[in-house]
Amino acid sequence: MLKAYNNRVREANGIALVAYTEGVADPEIEKGIPELFDVHIRMDGSMISSSTPSGTREAPYRIGEQGLLVG
């Protein structure tokens, strides 16, 4: 289902955004999710990281009254 969704969005020149909680879905499904998308953003409670084909970057973050504060 996610692959079909991602393909339809790409065909329409759009960007697919999928959020999920690790450990909730079937492990076989979770293994396939990263290979469907070009950019992966992971938040673990204190660090935010983004992984792209060109590399990974990370920074500390917190959620405050003004929203997501990175750095």
Predicted model as a PDB file, atoms N, CA, C, CB and O in Angstrom, pLDDT in the B-factor column:
MODEL        1                                                                  
ATOM      1  N   MET A   1       0.820  -1.184   0.000  1.00 77.00           N  
ATOM      2  CA  MET A   1       0.000   0.000   0.000  1.00 77.00           C  
ATOM      3  C   MET A   1       0.872   1.259   0.000  1.00 77.00           C  
ATOM      4  CB  MET A   1      -0.938  -0.008   1.203  1.00 77.00           C  
ATOM      5  O   MET A   1       0.610   2.195  -0.755  1.00 77.00           O  
ATOM      6  N   LEU A   2       1.916   1.284   0.850  1.00 77.00           N  
ATOM      7  CA  LEU A   2       2.782   2.467   0.902  1.00 77.00           C  
ATOM      8  C   LEU A   2       3.529   2.682  -0.414  1.00 77.00           C  
ATOM      9  CB  LEU A   2       3.785   2.336   2.050  1.00 77.00           C  
ATOM     10  O   LEU A   2       3.717   3.817  -0.850  1.00 77.00           O  
ATOM     11  N   LYS A   3       3.946   1.598  -1.033  1.00 81.00           N  
ATOM     12  CA  LYS A   3       4.654   1.718  -2.306  1.00 81.00           C  
ATOM     13  C   LYS A   3       3.743   2.321  -3.370  1.00 81.00           C  
ATOM     14  CB  LYS A   3       5.176   0.346  -2.766  1.00 81.00           C  
ATOM     15  O   LYS A   3       4.168   3.188  -4.133  1.00 81.00           O  
ATOM     16  N   ALA A   4       2.497   1.868  -3.425  1.00 87.00           N  
ATOM     17  CA  ALA A   4       1.541   2.409  -4.391  1.00 87.00           C  
ATOM     18  C   ALA A   4       1.271   3.880  -4.111  1.00 87.00           C  
ATOM     19  CB  ALA A   4       0.229   1.614  -4.357  1.00 87.00           C  
ATOM     20  O   ALA A   4       1.213   4.689  -5.037  1.00 87.00           O  
ATOM     21  N   TYR A   5       1.106   4.229  -2.842  1.00 84.00           N  
ATOM     22  CA  TYR A   5       0.884   5.624  -2.454  1.00 84.00           C  
ATOM     23  C   TYR A   5       2.062   6.491  -2.880  1.00 84.00           C  
ATOM     24  CB  TYR A   5       0.663   5.737  -0.934  1.00 84.00           C  
ATOM     25  O   TYR A   5       1.875   7.546  -3.486  1.00 84.00           O  
ATOM     26  N   ASN A   6       3.274   6.047  -2.562  1.00 81.00           N  
ATOM     27  CA  ASN A   6       4.465   6.806  -2.906  1.00 81.00           C  
ATOM     28  C   ASN A   6       4.593   6.984  -4.419  1.00 81.00           C  
ATOM     29  CB  ASN A   6       5.704   6.117  -2.350  1.00 81.00           C  
ATOM     30  O   ASN A   6       4.936   8.071  -4.885  1.00 81.00           O  
ATOM     31  N   ASN A   7       4.322   5.932  -5.183  1.00 85.00           N  
ATOM     32  CA  ASN A   7       4.395   6.029  -6.643  1.00 85.00           C  
ATOM     33  C   ASN A   7       3.378   7.013  -7.196  1.00 85.00           C  
ATOM     34  CB  ASN A   7       4.182   4.663  -7.272  1.00 85.00           C  
ATOM     35  O   ASN A   7       3.699   7.788  -8.098  1.00 85.00           O  
ATOM     36  N   ARG A   8       2.155   6.997  -6.674  1.00 90.00           N  
ATOM     37  CA  ARG A   8       1.123   7.925  -7.156  1.00 90.00           C  
ATOM     38  C   ARG A   8       1.501   9.375  -6.864  1.00 90.00           C  
ATOM     39  CB  ARG A   8      -0.233   7.599  -6.512  1.00 90.00           C  
ATOM     40  O   ARG A   8       1.304  10.257  -7.700  1.00 90.00           O  
ATOM     41  N   VAL A   9       2.041   9.612  -5.679  1.00 88.00           N  
ATOM     42  CA  VAL A   9       2.443  10.973  -5.311  1.00 88.00           C  
ATOM     43  C   VAL A   9       3.579  11.440  -6.209  1.00 88.00           C  
ATOM     44  CB  VAL A   9       2.870  11.040  -3.826  1.00 88.00           C  
ATOM     45  O   VAL A   9       3.565  12.581  -6.672  1.00 88.00           O  
ATOM     46  N   ARG A  10       4.557  10.586  -6.465  1.00 86.00           N  
ATOM     47  CA  ARG A  10       5.674  10.952  -7.356  1.00 86.00           C  
ATOM     48  C   ARG A  10       5.194  11.247  -8.767  1.00 86.00           C  
ATOM     49  CB  ARG A  10       6.716   9.831  -7.394  1.00 86.00           C  
ATOM     50  O   ARG A  10       5.656  12.198  -9.397  1.00 86.00           O  
ATOM     51  N   GLU A  11       4.269  10.436  -9.266  1.00 92.00           N  
ATOM     52  CA  GLU A  11       3.715  10.665 -10.603  1.00 92.00           C  
ATOM     53  C   GLU A  11       3.057  12.034 -10.700  1.00 92.00           C  
ATOM     54  CB  GLU A  11       2.704   9.574 -10.956  1.00 92.00           C  
ATOM     55  O   GLU A  11       3.043  12.641 -11.770  1.00 92.00           O  
ATOM     56  N   ALA A  12       2.515  12.521  -9.595  1.00 94.00           N  
ATOM     57  CA  ALA A  12       1.854  13.825  -9.563  1.00 94.00           C  
ATOM     58  C   ALA A  12       2.834  14.948  -9.209  1.00 94.00           C  
ATOM     59  CB  ALA A  12       0.700  13.803  -8.558  1.00 94.00           C  
ATOM     60  O   ALA A  12       2.418  16.075  -8.939  1.00 94.00           O  
ATOM     61  N   ASN A  13       4.143  14.637  -9.210  1.00 92.00           N  
ATOM     62  CA  ASN A  13       5.191  15.606  -8.850  1.00 92.00           C  
ATOM     63  C   ASN A  13       5.017  16.140  -7.441  1.00 92.00           C  
ATOM     64  CB  ASN A  13       5.197  16.763  -9.831  1.00 92.00           C  
ATOM     65  O   ASN A  13       5.290  17.310  -7.174  1.00 92.00           O  
ATOM     66  N   GLY A  14       4.567  15.290  -6.553  1.00 89.00           N  
ATOM     67  CA  GLY A  14       4.382  15.680  -5.159  1.00 89.00           C  
ATOM     68  C   GLY A  14       5.434  15.052  -4.261  1.00 89.00           C  
ATOM     69  O   GLY A  14       6.343  14.366  -4.727  1.00 89.00           O  
ATOM     70  N   ILE A  15       5.297  15.295  -2.985  1.00 83.00           N  
ATOM     71  CA  ILE A  15       6.187  14.743  -1.978  1.00 83.00           C  
ATOM     72  C   ILE A  15       5.337  13.970  -0.978  1.00 83.00           C  
ATOM     73  CB  ILE A  15       7.021  15.865  -1.272  1.00 83.00           C  
ATOM     74  O   ILE A  15       4.395  14.512  -0.401  1.00 83.00           O  
ATOM     75  N   ALA A  16       5.675  12.711  -0.781  1.00 80.00           N  
ATOM     76  CA  ALA A  16       4.947  11.882   0.177  1.00 80.00           C  
ATOM     77  C   ALA A  16       5.576  12.040   1.552  1.00 80.00           C  
ATOM     78  CB  ALA A  16       4.945  10.392  -0.258  1.00 80.00           C  
ATOM     79  O   ALA A  16       6.798  11.985   1.689  1.00 80.00           O  
ATOM     80  N   LEU A  17       4.763  12.232   2.550  1.00 79.00           N  
ATOM     81  CA  LEU A  17       5.221  12.308   3.931  1.00 79.00           C  
ATOM     82  C   LEU A  17       4.494  11.228   4.715  1.00 79.00           C  
ATOM     83  CB  LEU A  17       4.969  13.729   4.547  1.00 79.00           C  
ATOM     84  O   LEU A  17       3.267  11.225   4.808  1.00 79.00           O  
ATOM     85  N   VAL A  18       5.271  10.314   5.277  1.00 78.00           N  
ATOM     86  CA  VAL A  18       4.705   9.212   6.043  1.00 78.00           C  
ATOM     87  C   VAL A  18       5.332   9.228   7.422  1.00 78.00           C  
ATOM     88  CB  VAL A  18       4.936   7.842   5.335  1.00 78.00           C  
ATOM     89  O   VAL A  18       6.557   9.244   7.545  1.00 78.00           O  
ATOM     90  N   ALA A  19       4.516   9.223   8.452  1.00 79.00           N  
ATOM     91  CA  ALA A  19       5.012   9.166   9.834  1.00 79.00           C  
ATOM     92  C   ALA A  19       4.538   7.866  10.459  1.00 79.00           C  
ATOM     93  CB  ALA A  19       4.524  10.400  10.672  1.00 79.00           C  
ATOM     94  O   ALA A  19       3.380   7.473  10.314  1.00 79.00           O  
ATOM     95  N   TYR A  20       5.450   7.207  11.157  1.00 78.00           N  
ATOM     96  CA  TYR A  20       5.058   5.997  11.853  1.00 78.00           C  
ATOM     97  C   TYR A  20       5.883   5.846  13.123  1.00 78.00           C  
ATOM     98  CB  TYR A  20       5.225   4.766  10.944  1.00 78.00           C  
ATOM     99  O   TYR A  20       6.939   6.462  13.262  1.00 78.00           O  
ATOM    100  N   THR A  21       5.405   5.037  14.036  1.00 81.00           N  
ATOM    101  CA  THR A  21       6.089   4.771  15.292  1.00 81.00           C  
ATOM    102  C   THR A  21       6.782   3.421  15.198  1.00 81.00           C  
ATOM    103  CB  THR A  21       5.100   4.805  16.488  1.00 81.00           C  
ATOM    104  O   THR A  21       6.141   2.398  14.959  1.00 81.00           O  
ATOM    105  N   GLU A  22       8.101   3.428  15.388  1.00 82.00           N  
ATOM    106  CA  GLU A  22       8.849   2.175  15.304  1.00 82.00           C  
ATOM    107  C   GLU A  22       8.365   1.183  16.358  1.00 82.00           C  
ATOM    108  CB  GLU A  22      10.353   2.435  15.473  1.00 82.00           C  
ATOM    109  O   GLU A  22       8.049   1.558  17.487  1.00 82.00           O  
ATOM    110  N   GLY A  23       8.312  -0.077  15.970  1.00 84.00           N  
ATOM    111  CA  GLY A  23       7.936  -1.127  16.894  1.00 84.00           C  
ATOM    112  C   GLY A  23       6.451  -1.409  16.974  1.00 84.00           C  
ATOM    113  O   GLY A  23       6.033  -2.295  17.718  1.00 84.00           O  
ATOM    114  N   VAL A  24       5.645  -0.675  16.224  1.00 86.00           N  
ATOM    115  CA  VAL A  24       4.197  -0.869  16.280  1.00 86.00           C  
ATOM    116  C   VAL A  24       3.720  -1.791  15.159  1.00 86.00           C  
ATOM    117  CB  VAL A  24       3.476   0.481  16.195  1.00 86.00           C  
ATOM    118  O   VAL A  24       2.830  -2.618  15.359  1.00 86.00           O  
ATOM    119  N   ALA A  25       4.322  -1.638  13.974  1.00 82.00           N  
ATOM    120  CA  ALA A  25       3.917  -2.458  12.824  1.00 82.00           C  
ATOM    121  C   ALA A  25       4.649  -3.792  12.845  1.00 82.00           C  
ATOM    122  CB  ALA A  25       4.194  -1.716  11.496  1.00 82.00           C  
ATOM    123  O   ALA A  25       5.583  -3.993  13.622  1.00 82.00           O  
ATOM    124  N   ASP A  26       4.223  -4.676  12.001  1.00 86.00           N  
ATOM    125  CA  ASP A  26       4.883  -5.965  11.823  1.00 86.00           C  
ATOM    126  C   ASP A  26       6.349  -5.719  11.426  1.00 86.00           C  
ATOM    127  CB  ASP A  26       4.141  -6.830  10.741  1.00 86.00           C  
ATOM    128  O   ASP A  26       6.607  -4.883  10.560  1.00 86.00           O  
ATOM    129  N   PRO A  27       7.299  -6.415  12.026  1.00 88.00           N  
ATOM    130  CA  PRO A  27       8.717  -6.201  11.714  1.00 88.00           C  
ATOM    131  C   PRO A  27       9.053  -6.340  10.229  1.00 88.00           C  
ATOM    132  CB  PRO A  27       9.552  -7.171  12.497  1.00 88.00           C  
ATOM    133  O   PRO A  27       9.918  -5.620   9.729  1.00 88.00           O  
ATOM    134  N   GLU A  28       8.398  -7.235   9.524  1.00 86.00           N  
ATOM    135  CA  GLU A  28       8.656  -7.388   8.083  1.00 86.00           C  
ATOM    136  C   GLU A  28       8.234  -6.142   7.308  1.00 86.00           C  
ATOM    137  CB  GLU A  28       7.915  -8.621   7.533  1.00 86.00           C  
ATOM    138  O   GLU A  28       8.895  -5.751   6.345  1.00 86.00           O  
ATOM    139  N   ILE A  29       7.150  -5.529   7.724  1.00 81.00           N  
ATOM    140  CA  ILE A  29       6.695  -4.294   7.077  1.00 81.00           C  
ATOM    141  C   ILE A  29       7.671  -3.166   7.390  1.00 81.00           C  
ATOM    142  CB  ILE A  29       5.257  -3.918   7.542  1.00 81.00           C  
ATOM    143  O   ILE A  29       8.043  -2.401   6.500  1.00 81.00           O  
ATOM    144  N   GLU A  30       8.086  -3.061   8.644  1.00 82.00           N  
ATOM    145  CA  GLU A  30       9.008  -1.993   9.036  1.00 82.00           C  
ATOM    146  C   GLU A  30      10.337  -2.081   8.305  1.00 82.00           C  
ATOM    147  CB  GLU A  30       9.249  -2.036  10.529  1.00 82.00           C  
ATOM    148  O   GLU A  30      10.947  -1.051   8.021  1.00 82.00           O  
ATOM    149  N   LYS A  31      10.799  -3.281   7.994  1.00 83.00           N  
ATOM    150  CA  LYS A  31      12.069  -3.418   7.267  1.00 83.00           C  
ATOM    151  C   LYS A  31      11.977  -2.806   5.880  1.00 83.00           C  
ATOM    152  CB  LYS A  31      12.468  -4.893   7.158  1.00 83.00           C  
ATOM    153  O   LYS A  31      12.973  -2.287   5.374  1.00 83.00           O  
ATOM    154  N   GLY A  32      10.816  -2.852   5.256  1.00 81.00           N  
ATOM    155  CA  GLY A  32      10.652  -2.353   3.900  1.00 81.00           C  
ATOM    156  C   GLY A  32      10.375  -0.868   3.795  1.00 81.00           C  
ATOM    157  O   GLY A  32      10.523  -0.298   2.714  1.00 81.00           O  
ATOM    158  N   ILE A  33       9.982  -0.228   4.867  1.00 79.00           N  
ATOM    159  CA  ILE A  33       9.607   1.189   4.808  1.00 79.00           C  
ATOM    160  C   ILE A  33      10.769   2.086   4.389  1.00 79.00           C  
ATOM    161  CB  ILE A  33       9.080   1.640   6.156  1.00 79.00           C  
ATOM    162  O   ILE A  33      10.581   2.909   3.494  1.00 79.00           O  
ATOM    163  N   PRO A  34      11.960   1.977   4.981  1.00 78.00           N  
ATOM    164  CA  PRO A  34      13.041   2.897   4.598  1.00 78.00           C  
ATOM    165  C   PRO A  34      13.408   2.874   3.118  1.00 78.00           C  
ATOM    166  CB  PRO A  34      14.256   2.582   5.392  1.00 78.00           C  
ATOM    167  O   PRO A  34      13.768   3.914   2.567  1.00 78.00           O  
ATOM    168  N   GLU A  35      13.330   1.740   2.472  1.00 79.00           N  
ATOM    169  CA  GLU A  35      13.731   1.691   1.066  1.00 79.00           C  
ATOM    170  C   GLU A  35      12.710   2.338   0.127  1.00 79.00           C  
ATOM    171  CB  GLU A  35      13.955   0.257   0.652  1.00 79.00           C  
ATOM    172  O   GLU A  35      12.995   2.526  -1.055  1.00 79.00           O  
ATOM    173  N   LEU A  36      11.534   2.678   0.634  1.00 79.00           N  
ATOM    174  CA  LEU A  36      10.515   3.311  -0.206  1.00 79.00           C  
ATOM    175  C   LEU A  36      10.717   4.811  -0.362  1.00 79.00           C  
ATOM    176  CB  LEU A  36       9.150   3.051   0.365  1.00 79.00           C  
ATOM    177  O   LEU A  36      10.234   5.399  -1.329  1.00 79.00           O  
ATOM    178  N   PHE A  37      11.417   5.433   0.565  1.00 80.00           N  
ATOM    179  CA  PHE A  37      11.479   6.888   0.599  1.00 80.00           C  
ATOM    180  C   PHE A  37      12.918   7.396   0.540  1.00 80.00           C  
ATOM    181  CB  PHE A  37      10.797   7.409   1.851  1.00 80.00           C  
ATOM    182  O   PHE A  37      13.842   6.712   0.979  1.00 80.00           O  
ATOM    183  N   ASP A  38      13.099   8.589  -0.001  1.00 82.00           N  
ATOM    184  CA  ASP A  38      14.431   9.163  -0.210  1.00 82.00           C  
ATOM    185  C   ASP A  38      15.006   9.817   1.040  1.00 82.00           C  
ATOM    186  CB  ASP A  38      14.378  10.176  -1.319  1.00 82.00           C  
ATOM    187  O   ASP A  38      16.219   9.782   1.251  1.00 82.00           O  
ATOM    188  N   VAL A  39      14.170  10.401   1.857  1.00 85.00           N  
ATOM    189  CA  VAL A  39      14.626  11.114   3.053  1.00 85.00           C  
ATOM    190  C   VAL A  39      13.966  10.493   4.275  1.00 85.00           C  
ATOM    191  CB  VAL A  39      14.300  12.640   2.961  1.00 85.00           C  
ATOM    192  O   VAL A  39      12.759  10.249   4.282  1.00 85.00           O  
ATOM    193  N   HIS A  40      14.751  10.241   5.296  1.00 86.00           N  
ATOM    194  CA  HIS A  40      14.229   9.680   6.538  1.00 86.00           C  
ATOM    195  C   HIS A  40      14.556  10.639   7.668  1.00 86.00           C  
ATOM    196  CB  HIS A  40      14.820   8.263   6.818  1.00 86.00           C  
ATOM    197  O   HIS A  40      15.715  11.003   7.863  1.00 86.00           O  
ATOM    198  N   ILE A  41      13.552  11.044   8.405  1.00 88.00           N  
ATOM    199  CA  ILE A  41      13.732  11.918   9.557  1.00 88.00           C  
ATOM    200  C   ILE A  41      13.342  11.115  10.786  1.00 88.00           C  
ATOM    201  CB  ILE A  41      12.880  13.238   9.432  1.00 88.00           C  
ATOM    202  O   ILE A  41      12.250  10.551  10.857  1.00 88.00           O  
ATOM    203  N   ARG A  42      14.248  11.071  11.753  1.00 88.00           N  
ATOM    204  CA  ARG A  42      14.006  10.270  12.958  1.00 88.00           C  
ATOM    205  C   ARG A  42      14.157  11.159  14.178  1.00 88.00           C  
ATOM    206  CB  ARG A  42      14.981   9.056  13.038  1.00 88.00           C  
ATOM    207  O   ARG A  42      15.130  11.902  14.304  1.00 88.00           O  
ATOM    208  N   MET A  43      13.192  11.076  15.069  1.00 90.00           N  
ATOM    209  CA  MET A  43      13.225  11.830  16.320  1.00 90.00           C  
ATOM    210  C   MET A  43      13.144  10.825  17.457  1.00 90.00           C  
ATOM    211  CB  MET A  43      12.054  12.883  16.399  1.00 90.00           C  
ATOM    212  O   MET A  43      12.202  10.035  17.523  1.00 90.00           O  
ATOM    213  N   ASP A  44      14.134  10.849  18.360  1.00 90.00           N  
ATOM    214  CA  ASP A  44      14.158   9.845  19.428  1.00 90.00           C  
ATOM    215  C   ASP A  44      13.857  10.422  20.807  1.00 90.00           C  
ATOM    216  CB  ASP A  44      15.501   9.169  19.458  1.00 90.00           C  
ATOM    217  O   ASP A  44      14.013   9.725  21.810  1.00 90.00           O  
ATOM    218  N   GLY A  45      13.434  11.663  20.877  1.00 89.00           N  
ATOM    219  CA  GLY A  45      13.133  12.289  22.161  1.00 89.00           C  
ATOM    220  C   GLY A  45      14.129  13.367  22.533  1.00 89.00           C  
ATOM    221  O   GLY A  45      13.814  14.265  23.315  1.00 89.00           O  
ATOM    222  N   SER A  46      15.340  13.287  21.976  1.00 93.00           N  
ATOM    223  CA  SER A  46      16.338  14.322  22.254  1.00 93.00           C  
ATOM    224  C   SER A  46      17.142  14.707  21.017  1.00 93.00           C  
ATOM    225  CB  SER A  46      17.279  13.851  23.342  1.00 93.00           C  
ATOM    226  O   SER A  46      17.626  15.835  20.926  1.00 93.00           O  
ATOM    227  N   MET A  47      17.292  13.786  20.060  1.00 94.00           N  
ATOM    228  CA  MET A  47      18.042  14.068  18.839  1.00 94.00           C  
ATOM    229  C   MET A  47      17.138  13.881  17.625  1.00 94.00           C  
ATOM    230  CB  MET A  47      19.290  13.154  18.734  1.00 94.00           C  
ATOM    231  O   MET A  47      16.309  12.973  17.575  1.00 94.00           O  
ATOM    232  N   ILE A  48      17.324  14.770  16.647  1.00 94.00           N  
ATOM    233  CA  ILE A  48      16.628  14.630  15.367  1.00 94.00           C  
ATOM    234  C   ILE A  48      17.707  14.361  14.326  1.00 94.00           C  
ATOM    235  CB  ILE A  48      15.765  15.923  15.005  1.00 94.00           C  
ATOM    236  O   ILE A  48      18.740  15.030  14.309  1.00 94.00           O  
ATOM    237  N   SER A  49      17.467  13.386  13.464  1.00 93.00           N  
ATOM    238  CA  SER A  49      18.435  13.080  12.416  1.00 93.00           C  
ATOM    239  C   SER A  49      17.709  12.953  11.093  1.00 93.00           C  
ATOM    240  CB  SER A  49      19.218  11.784  12.736  1.00 93.00           C  
ATOM    241  O   SER A  49      16.562  12.510  11.034  1.00 93.00           O  
ATOM    242  N   SER A  50      18.397  13.350  10.031  1.00 90.00           N  
ATOM    243  CA  SER A  50      17.846  13.185   8.691  1.00 90.00           C  
ATOM    244  C   SER A  50      18.868  12.415   7.870  1.00 90.00           C  
ATOM    245  CB  SER A  50      17.503  14.570   8.028  1.00 90.00           C  
ATOM    246  O   SER A  50      20.060  12.722   7.885  1.00 90.00           O  
ATOM    247  N   SER A  51      18.389  11.427   7.166  1.00 88.00           N  
ATOM    248  CA  SER A  51      19.245  10.606   6.320  1.00 88.00           C  
ATOM    249  C   SER A  51      18.778  10.741   4.886  1.00 88.00           C  
ATOM    250  CB  SER A  51      19.232   9.121   6.771  1.00 88.00           C  
ATOM    251  O   SER A  51      17.596  10.574   4.585  1.00 88.00           O  
ATOM    252  N   THR A  52      19.724  11.048   4.000  1.00 86.00           N  
ATOM    253  CA  THR A  52      19.471  11.152   2.577  1.00 86.00           C  
ATOM    254  C   THR A  52      20.527  10.312   1.865  1.00 86.00           C  
ATOM    255  CB  THR A  52      19.495  12.644   2.095  1.00 86.00           C  
ATOM    256  O   THR A  52      21.462   9.833   2.505  1.00 86.00           O  
ATOM    257  N   PRO A  53      20.397  10.129   0.571  1.00 84.00           N  
ATOM    258  CA  PRO A  53      21.440   9.392  -0.140  1.00 84.00           C  
ATOM    259  C   PRO A  53      22.829  10.034  -0.002  1.00 84.00           C  
ATOM    260  CB  PRO A  53      21.075   9.285  -1.606  1.00 84.00           C  
ATOM    261  O   PRO A  53      23.839   9.347  -0.158  1.00 84.00           O  
ATOM    262  N   SER A  54      22.890  11.322   0.284  1.00 89.00           N  
ATOM    263  CA  SER A  54      24.194  11.998   0.401  1.00 89.00           C  
ATOM    264  C   SER A  54      24.754  11.993   1.819  1.00 89.00           C  
ATOM    265  CB  SER A  54      24.073  13.423  -0.076  1.00 89.00           C  
ATOM    266  O   SER A  54      25.869  12.471   2.027  1.00 89.00           O  
ATOM    267  N   GLY A  55      24.032  11.479   2.788  1.00 91.00           N  
ATOM    268  CA  GLY A  55      24.578  11.401   4.137  1.00 91.00           C  
ATOM    269  C   GLY A  55      23.538  11.629   5.222  1.00 91.00           C  
ATOM    270  O   GLY A  55      22.345  11.772   4.953  1.00 91.00           O  
ATOM    271  N   THR A  56      24.030  11.660   6.461  1.00 92.00           N  
ATOM    272  CA  THR A  56      23.161  11.833   7.631  1.00 92.00           C  
ATOM    273  C   THR A  56      23.611  13.037   8.428  1.00 92.00           C  
ATOM    274  CB  THR A  56      23.164  10.570   8.519  1.00 92.00           C  
ATOM    275  O   THR A  56      24.808  13.276   8.589  1.00 92.00           O  
ATOM    276  N   ARG A  57      22.652  13.793   8.927  1.00 94.00           N  
ATOM    277  CA  ARG A  57      22.920  14.933   9.814  1.00 94.00           C  
ATOM    278  C   ARG A  57      22.038  14.788  11.032  1.00 94.00           C  
ATOM    279  CB  ARG A  57      22.666  16.306   9.096  1.00 94.00           C  
ATOM    280  O   ARG A  57      20.926  14.266  10.947  1.00 94.00           O  
ATOM    281  N   GLU A  58      22.542  15.257  12.183  1.00 95.00           N  
ATOM    282  CA  GLU A  58      21.729  15.205  13.392  1.00 95.00           C  
ATOM    283  C   GLU A  58      21.999  16.403  14.269  1.00 95.00           C  
ATOM    284  CB  GLU A  58      21.991  13.922  14.164  1.00 95.00           C  
ATOM    285  O   GLU A  58      23.050  17.037  14.188  1.00 95.00           O  
ATOM    286  N   ALA A  59      21.015  16.702  15.120  1.00 97.00           N  
ATOM    287  CA  ALA A  59      21.113  17.842  16.032  1.00 97.00           C  
ATOM    288  C   ALA A  59      20.174  17.593  17.205  1.00 97.00           C  
ATOM    289  CB  ALA A  59      20.765  19.191  15.305  1.00 97.00           C  
ATOM    290  O   ALA A  59      19.193  16.860  17.076  1.00 97.00           O  
ATOM    291  N   PRO A  60      20.472  18.201  18.343  1.00 97.00           N  
ATOM    292  CA  PRO A  60      19.540  18.087  19.462  1.00 97.00           C  
ATOM    293  C   PRO A  60      18.282  18.915  19.175  1.00 97.00           C  
ATOM    294  CB  PRO A  60      20.211  18.550  20.787  1.00 97.00           C  
ATOM    295  O   PRO A  60      18.326  19.883  18.416  1.00 97.00           O  
ATOM    296  N   TYR A  61      17.174  18.524  19.787  1.00 96.00           N  
ATOM    297  CA  TYR A  61      15.938  19.289  19.624  1.00 96.00           C  
ATOM    298  C   TYR A  61      15.130  19.220  20.905  1.00 96.00           C  
ATOM    299  CB  TYR A  61      15.108  18.762  18.429  1.00 96.00           C  
ATOM    300  O   TYR A  61      15.350  18.375  21.773  1.00 96.00           O  
ATOM    301  N   ARG A  62      14.188  20.145  20.983  1.00 94.00           N  
ATOM    302  CA  ARG A  62      13.184  20.098  22.041  1.00 94.00           C  
ATOM    303  C   ARG A  62      11.921  20.724  21.501  1.00 94.00           C  
ATOM    304  CB  ARG A  62      13.668  20.828  23.335  1.00 94.00           C  
ATOM    305  O   ARG A  62      11.957  21.494  20.541  1.00 94.00           O  
ATOM    306  N   ILE A  63      10.819  20.397  22.113  1.00 93.00           N  
ATOM    307  CA  ILE A  63       9.544  20.963  21.701  1.00 93.00           C  
ATOM    308  C   ILE A  63       9.130  21.953  22.767  1.00 93.00           C  
ATOM    309  CB  ILE A  63       8.454  19.858  21.492  1.00 93.00           C  
ATOM    310  O   ILE A  63       8.920  21.592  23.925  1.00 93.00           O  
ATOM    311  N   GLY A  64       9.016  23.214  22.361  1.00 92.00           N  
ATOM    312  CA  GLY A  64       8.664  24.284  23.286  1.00 92.00           C  
ATOM    313  C   GLY A  64       7.377  24.971  22.860  1.00 92.00           C  
ATOM    314  O   GLY A  64       6.656  24.485  21.989  1.00 92.00           O  
ATOM    315  N   GLU A  65       7.105  26.095  23.480  1.00 95.00           N  
ATOM    316  CA  GLU A  65       5.876  26.832  23.169  1.00 95.00           C  
ATOM    317  C   GLU A  65       5.869  27.369  21.754  1.00 95.00           C  
ATOM    318  CB  GLU A  65       5.693  27.971  24.139  1.00 95.00           C  
ATOM    319  O   GLU A  65       4.804  27.594  21.180  1.00 95.00           O  
ATOM    320  N   GLN A  66       7.059  27.579  21.180  1.00 93.00           N  
ATOM    321  CA  GLN A  66       7.130  28.081  19.797  1.00 93.00           C  
ATOM    322  C   GLN A  66       7.206  26.948  18.774  1.00 93.00           C  
ATOM    323  CB  GLN A  66       8.340  28.996  19.634  1.00 93.00           C  
ATOM    324  O   GLN A  66       7.350  27.204  17.579  1.00 93.00           O  
ATOM    325  N   GLY A  67       7.109  25.696  19.235  1.00 95.00           N  
ATOM    326  CA  GLY A  67       7.152  24.568  18.329  1.00 95.00           C  
ATOM    327  C   GLY A  67       8.436  23.792  18.461  1.00 95.00           C  
ATOM    328  O   GLY A  67       9.017  23.729  19.544  1.00 95.00           O  
ATOM    329  N   LEU A  68       8.884  23.202  17.380  1.00 93.00           N  
ATOM    330  CA  LEU A  68      10.093  22.384  17.365  1.00 93.00           C  
ATOM    331  C   LEU A  68      11.321  23.284  17.300  1.00 93.00           C  
ATOM    332  CB  LEU A  68      10.078  21.398  16.171  1.00 93.00           C  
ATOM    333  O   LEU A  68      11.490  24.045  16.347  1.00 93.00           O  
ATOM    334  N   LEU A  69      12.171  23.195  18.307  1.00 94.00           N  
ATOM    335  CA  LEU A  69      13.380  24.024  18.394  1.00 94.00           C  
ATOM    336  C   LEU A  69      14.584  23.108  18.181  1.00 94.00           C  
ATOM    337  CB  LEU A  69      13.474  24.778  19.787  1.00 94.00           C  
ATOM    338  O   LEU A  69      14.852  22.230  19.001  1.00 94.00           O  
ATOM    339  N   VAL A  70      15.304  23.310  17.083  1.00 95.00           N  
ATOM    340  CA  VAL A  70      16.440  22.466  16.730  1.00 95.00           C  
ATOM    341  C   VAL A  70      17.727  23.236  16.936  1.00 95.00           C  
ATOM    342  CB  VAL A  70      16.333  21.972  15.276  1.00 95.00           C  
ATOM    343  O   VAL A  70      17.842  24.405  16.569  1.00 95.00           O  
ATOM    344  N   GLY A  71      18.707  22.546  17.540  1.00 90.00           N  
ATOM    345  CA  GLY A  71      20.024  23.156  17.719  1.00 90.00           C  
ATOM    346  C   GLY A  71      20.330  23.522  19.144  1.00 90.00           C  
ATOM    347  O   GLY A  71      21.408  24.044  19.429  1.00 90.00           O  
TER     348      GLY A  71                                                      
ENDMDL                                                                          
END                                                                             
